[in-house]
Amino acid sequence: MNPTWVEEEIIPWADSKAELNIDILEPALAAVSNAAPWREIISRIECPILLITGDPERGAIVTPEAAQEAAQLWKQGELVHITGAGHNIRRDRYDETMAAVRAFLSRT
């Protein structure tokens, strides 16, 4: 299902799926629902931000519209879209992800 992932990622990912107890997520989901809205939080962040997005049609959760909205709200940040990546951006497009992170860190 994920032909672009490096082989070293596939077995640990599959093992983690088998070991996951979904009930453990309930407290985290409750905390998220009680947290301040992301728009309020992102506008208060003082350090540089790197937002890497993928393609929603491949499972990425940040839409282009939400990414553009975030870029309007943060004080200093960069937005990088990696075409062909889904929810697991670094696994789908590892080299491109690392290039974006390295470039961001070298400028920051």
C-alpha positions, 0 to 999 in steps of 0.5 A: 500500500505504500510503495515509496516507503523505505523498507526499514519503515514498513515492519515497525509501522505494521508492528505499531498498528498491531500493538495499538490500543485505541482506548489509549487515545481517548484522553488525548482526544479529550484534551484536544477538544478542550484546547485553544483553537489552533488559530489562536495558538499559532498566532502566539508562537514566537519561534520560526515554524516549518509546516510541511504538507502533503496531498489531501487526496493521499491522506494528508490532513492539512488542506491547502486552504488551512495551510495558507490560513496558518501562513497568514497567522504565524509571525515567522514561518515557512510552508512547504508542500511535498507533492505525492505525500499523504499523511506520513509525509516523511515516509512517503517522500523522505528525501524531499522532507529531509531536504526541506527540514535541512534547508529550513534549519540552515536558514533559522 
